[in-house]
Amino acid sequence: MASHNPKQPNILFILTDDQGAWAMGCAGNGEIRTPNLDRIAVTGIRCENFFCASPVCSPARASILTGRIPSQHGIHDWLRVGNYVSPNSAAEDQSAVEYLRGVRGYTDTLAENGYVCGLSGKWHLGDSARPQKGFTFWHVFPWGGGNYHNADILRNGVLENDQRYLTDVITEGGLQFLDSQAAVDAPFYLSVHYTAPHSPWEHGQHPEELTSLYAGLDFATCPNIAKHPWQINSAPRGEGDRRIELLTGYYAAVSGVDRGVGQLLEKLEQMGILSNTLVIFTSDNGMNMGHHGIWGKGNGTFPLNMYDSSVKVPMLISRPGHVAQGVVETRLLSHYDLMPTLLEYVGLDGAETADLPGRSFAPLLRGQVAVERDHVVVCDEYGPVRMIRECEWKYIHRYPYGPHELYDLVNDPGEELNLVNDTSQEARLTDMRYKLATWFARFVHPAMDGSKEPVSGKGQIDRAGLVGDGRTAFADDWWYIDASGNRRDDFIAHRQTRYFTGKE
């Protein structure tokens, strides 16, 4: 097989959906089967403390791509509308929404500098039918979620239904892109965005060869404790046999991804370019599968939560012979650090990343000491909920009225004892509130300030801050807005219409 050897490294970026940092063998989970992820960890770096920018899919994915926090790019919740409009849709249906219109992503820069950019899998950033952000290969699952069989795939702009297991279909798209680059004398960037391990997890969703890996397990790696008082009712969850069924499906979904990752790595080896390809594996957000008594991520509860199990994500980075090896335990890093890191790593960093919230950790990949950010913190947001996290303390602020939370992560790593009303912590609380307010004041775009938006975890229905007609951009229940701007409660009959394309 022909191959190329460009000076600039290729990049394979693998993104899962709702995978907790705990859901890998290399992270200490002795029940889950992830031999290929473990291989990446052994040959490269595993980050113990890596965080998403928002604990829900669309805003997290937008922050990965653009290096901007949600209050800079305007996506604050999962996108219920605007993802795809069929050519046969009714005339009154609103057109698809390009939520990141006018916002640069690192793939724009890569494409402008000779990289061939491909995407296979979940997009969920609006207007799925049209390639965006420098991508020319566009093999896209057009929705936010859905069944693992008989799924829709957009190939060359044509919506097709594929009866096969969706995880395998997404892997196949990635392999097809790699084949297309075998004779191309240019570096490539490939995103493989799995829908797994997002629900559904019921019997029949995942192949028997994957579910059988977990036959007889009691899933001791997932807490089996009382339901959190804030748990939402719509999340799949259960006790007894139902718990086993759902956890079997979740673990099987992760193993299905792992199988695909192995195929992608094998293809790179066959092409002779594994050592010239930076391989990155992460998830859009964390996930609770019983952790804290919650089933779900940041919107698994209301009020929305910022537990570490919701905001911590897996992060594996490998390039044999070029990237350092080991576990990065204490350094706090975030998805908003990825854009400056990738561009610096391939020699394309410049003025466009200087004013972003993230800092490059490319020196860490080379085995050098990375530059510490001020105060050594990471920040997170989900609409009116904001978090600032240091190595030893975490503070969560909910606008406008609370409740707020303060955790001592040294003595209480499970975040069980809220110290926000502890009078002995008043000075620390004041300091962390100041740091949080100062950090966000520096980066927030006033028109897209999530702290002022009614985000409830039920989905986004327009571009926040840019609607212009006074109508909220966020849903507050399972309903949708029709073309006349009126609330409609009969959403079930309209699942496939323009106004309910999130399929969450």
Order of alpha helices (4+ residues) and beta strands (2+ residues): beta-alpha-beta-beta-alpha-alpha-alpha-beta-beta-beta-beta-alpha-beta-alpha-alpha-beta-beta-beta-alpha-beta-beta-beta-alpha-alpha-beta-beta-beta-beta-alpha-beta-beta
